[in-house]
Amino acid sequence: VQLQASGGGLVQAGGSLRLSCVASGNTLSIKNTALGWYRQAPGKQRELVALDDSAGTISYGDSVKGRFTLSRDNAKNMVYLQLNSLKPEGTAVYYCHAVYLLRTYWGQGTQVTVSS
């Protein structure tokens, strides 16, 4: 499974961004693939942002609940992350993440920088 993320950038605090990620692979069954996003800020561990388990449950990290929204379009093999009310502490590299047949996959990351 290959993951290609896009949509990062520089935004002022309070602003919004939309991240996109396309999944591909010869044997990929997208409807059975968990898709989501993690992020890693400088000097910190990678943390969950949001994850759709493919069975109808979406989990969010505590720090983004109510501000970020995960969605997916299985017909396009896409997963999206809408980031609203961004805060400077949201500055990080955001990684697209997939779990398929018990294996974990990561995209290359896209930088989100939130200025105060």
C-alpha positions in Angstrom: 0.0 0.0 0.0 1.3 3.4 -1.0 0.1 6.6 0.6 0.5 10.1 -0.9 -0.4 13.0 1.3 -0.9 16.7 0.3 -2.4 19.9 1.5 -0.1 21.1 4.2 1.1 24.7 4.5 1.5 27.8 6.5 -1.7 29.2 8.2 -2.4 31.7 10.9 -3.9 30.6 14.2 -7.6 30.3 13.9 -7.3 29.4 10.2 -8.2 26.2 8.4 -6.5 23.6 6.1 -7.6 20.5 4.4 -5.2 17.6 4.0 -5.7 14.8 1.5 -4.2 11.4 1.1 -4.6 8.9 -1.7 -4.0 5.2 -1.1 -2.9 2.8 -3.8 -1.9 -0.8 -4.2 -2.5 -3.7 -6.5 -4.3 -5.8 -3.9 -5.8 -3.0 -1.8 -9.4 -3.4 -0.7 -10.1 0.2 0.4 -13.3 -0.6 2.2 -11.4 -3.0 4.5 -8.6 -0.5 5.2 -8.4 1.6 8.3 -7.3 5.2 7.2 -6.3 8.1 9.3 -3.8 10.7 10.3 -1.0 11.0 12.9 1.2 14.0 13.6 4.7 14.6 15.0 5.8 17.9 16.3 9.6 18.7 16.8 10.9 16.9 19.8 7.7 15.0 20.5 6.4 11.5 19.8 4.0 10.8 16.9 0.4 11.0 18.1 -3.0 10.1 16.8 -5.0 12.8 15.1 -7.9 10.8 13.7 -8.5 7.3 12.5 -11.4 5.6 10.7 -11.3 1.9 11.4 -13.3 1.1 8.2 -16.1 -0.4 10.4 -17.9 2.9 11.1 -15.9 4.2 14.0 -13.8 7.4 13.9 -11.5 8.1 16.8 -9.9 11.5 17.4 -7.1 12.6 19.6 -8.2 14.6 22.6 -6.5 17.8 21.5 -8.3 18.0 18.2 -11.8 16.9 19.1 -14.4 19.3 17.9 -12.0 21.1 15.6 -10.7 18.5 13.1 -12.9 16.2 10.9 -11.9 13.0 9.2 -13.7 11.8 6.1 -13.0 9.3 3.4 -14.2 8.6 -0.2 -13.7 4.9 -0.9 -14.6 5.3 -4.5 -11.5 7.5 -4.9 -9.3 5.7 -2.4 -9.0 9.0 -0.5 -9.0 10.1 3.1 -9.3 13.8 4.1 -8.6 15.7 7.3 -10.3 19.1 7.7 -8.4 21.2 10.2 -10.3 24.1 11.7 -9.5 26.6 14.5 -5.8 25.7 14.2 -3.6 26.5 17.1 0.2 27.1 17.1 0.7 23.8 18.9 -0.8 22.1 15.8 2.5 22.8 14.0 3.8 19.3 13.0 4.4 16.9 10.2 1.1 15.2 9.5 1.3 11.6 8.3 -1.3 9.6 6.4 -1.7 6.2 8.0 -3.3 2.9 6.8 -3.8 -0.5 8.3 -4.6 -3.3 5.9 -4.5 -7.0 6.6 -2.9 -6.3 9.9 0.0 -4.4 8.4 0.7 -0.7 9.0 1.6 1.8 6.3 2.7 5.4 6.4 2.8 8.2 3.9 5.7 10.7 3.5 4.2 13.4 5.7 3.0 16.9 5.0 4.1 19.9 7.0 1.5 22.1 8.7 2.8 25.3 10.3 0.5 27.4 12.4 1.7 31.0 13.1 0.6 32.9 16.2 
